[in-house]
């Protein structure tokens, strides 16, 4: 079972993906990492495809024409298969132990059917010290949605 999908909207993110994606993929078969290349002009898609080969069944590279950050997030959510999802900026990365703790927290809460989980997960941002982040994990629900 995939417990969490990490959606990584990426535009010209070639400098960051080699650090970001492996930090999330440590969850193994319990996680899914979707790299949404949002029409990048650099080698973002090439690197994402290489990481997809390196982490088969865990990382998936998806290309789309540029739709902006929100469009990339929506594409990620539409393709997510995890029980919960979390959007991670392409220039951020996580500590290995924290990703594993996050997966365990989800497993521990499987029977309570919460739509949102609040979890603490330190996150590393390029050029900054690690900072604690209180994350909201949203439960995926597949239902028809009509927008007006």
TAGI-V906479 format. One line per field, one symbol per residue. ss: DSSP state (a for helix, b for strand, c for the rest). burial: # if it has 9 or more other C-alpha atoms within 8 Angstrom, else .. A space follows every 10 residues. Layout:
# TAGI-V906479
ss: ???
burial: ???
This chain:
# TAGI-V906479
ss: cccbbbbbbb ccccccaaaa aaaaaccaaa bbbbbbbbcc cccaaaaaaa aaaaccccbb bbbbcccaaa aaaaaaaaac cccbbbbccc cbbbcaaaaa aaaaaaaaca aacccbbbbb ccbbbccccc bccbbbbbbc cccccccc
burial: .######### ####.###.# #.#####.## ########## ..###.###. ##..#..### ####..#... .##.###..# .#######.# ######.### .##.##..#. ......#.#. #####..... ....###### ........
